[in-house]
Every structure is written in structure tokens, then in C-alpha cells.
Amino acid sequence: MFTKRRGLLLVLSGPAGVGKGTVCAALRAQTTEIEYSVSATTRAPREGEVDGVNYFFKSREAFERMISAGELLEWAEYVGNYYGTPRSYVEQTLDSGQDIILEIEVQGARKVRAAFPEGVFIFLAPPSLQELRNRIVNRGTETEDVINERMNVAEDELELMSMYDYVVENDEVDRAVSRIQAIVTAEHCRRERLTD
């Protein structure tokens, strides 16, 4: 009656400053059943980073071959280096029955949605735009011009919430994690995931 359980592809994204990294780290600390997706990059390893653990470190040529061969769910170039999500790593993890989470930007999530529509897409939203601005300002790392640019991008990204399956407000980290855990539990109980 029930098929072998395949893992869930969870995609967590939202505007810069919403707390994706913080929520994802807290989720991973509380939920050992979720594997974190390891990205590929062309940047050099930093001290202490391990290939296959922190990133899959690739030459520029090897990364471009991965792009040409369609081996990436999504990719982007940032500050002269490529970053992307290897399709084979995600597929192998899911086939083993393990859930995997991608913490990516909204544009990357759009690419993953096109390539992997059966994924579970979760938009992490701020309680308000003012709170998002406060979080970015409180980092103390951005100029006023950069803050204004980020806020303009955030407003555009909030318009894309309709492409997500769920919206989780990050008003408080533990509450946001609990909501995501509830989504994972519910998704594992979906009839179409359980039956032949």
C-alpha cells in the first residue's frame, strides 16, 4: 500500500536580512533528519573548509561544464565566482529517503521550482518591512544607499510570495523553526507521497 519514502526537497528563501541563515541553522540543530545542501563554488577554500562538507570546490572550467551539462538545479555568479546547487547531490540524498534543505535567494528558488516542481517551497517573511529595515540597519555593515537598494529588492521579492507553497513569518526564530517542522511533518503525510 505504501511506497518507499523519498526525501523532501525543502527550499527556504526570502529577502536579504530576513534571517534565513539563522532559522536554517536553528532548524538543523533541532532536526537531525534534514540534510543541508552542499553548494558548488569556484572560490578558493577558506582555512578549515573541507571539500564536500562546506562546498564542492570546482575549477571555473569544471563548473562551466556542469552548467553546460545541466548538472545544477540553480547557479549564479557573484563577485567573480560561481555558486550553484549540484543536481546529483540533491537527487542522491532524496533517493536515500533523506530530506534536504536549500537555503537560497528568491531568484535561485525560481530556477529550482522550474527544475523540481515537487519540492516544498517556503518563503521566510519579515514581520514588516520596517522590521526588515531595522535588522539590516542593526547589522551595521551597510551604507544608507545599500540599505535602500536592499529594501527595494525586498519589496520586489515579497511580490513573488505567490510562487511558494508556504509563508513562514520570522517574528521569532524558535517559532519560525516550529512552523517549518510542522510543514515538514504535514508534507510527509500527504497522500500522494505515501501511496502508489
Secondary structure, 3 states (H helix, E strand, C coil): CECCCCCCEEEEECCCCCCHHHHHHHHHHHCCCEEECCCEECCCCCCCCCECCCEEECCHHHHHHHHHCCCEEEEEEECCEEEEEEHHHHHHHHHCCCEEEEECCHHHHHHHHHHCCCCEEEEEECCCHHHHHHHHHHHCCCCHHHHHHHHHHHHHHHCCHHHCCEEEECCCHHHHHHHHHHHHHHHHCCHHHHEC
